[in-house]
Amino acid sequence: MTFESIIETSVQLNSHEIGILLSALQCVDLREEHQIARDYGSVPALYNKLYSVWEHMDRSTTGLRYDLTPSF
């Protein structure tokens, strides 16, 4: 079995899921941001890319309920 190297992929996320990622990226401290930049790339660049997509999405309700206590 051979595996091809995947460089880029598409993932379907709704506006709430992108909002979670944006929120998480805002919580990254400066030390972690430098480590991520060395290993993967710029946190602000990723944030800006996600934010530009998010601001053009329909952010109305998706049927998700947020009144539950998270399991983590």
Sequence and secondary structure as in RCSB ss.txt:
>XXXX:A:sequence
MTFESIIETSVQLNSHEIGILLSALQCVDLREEHQIARDYGSVPALYNKLYSVWEHMDRSTTGLRYDLTPSF
>XXXX:A:secstr
              HHHHHHHHHHHHT  HHHHHHHHHHT  HHHHHHHHHHHHTTS  S  S    S    
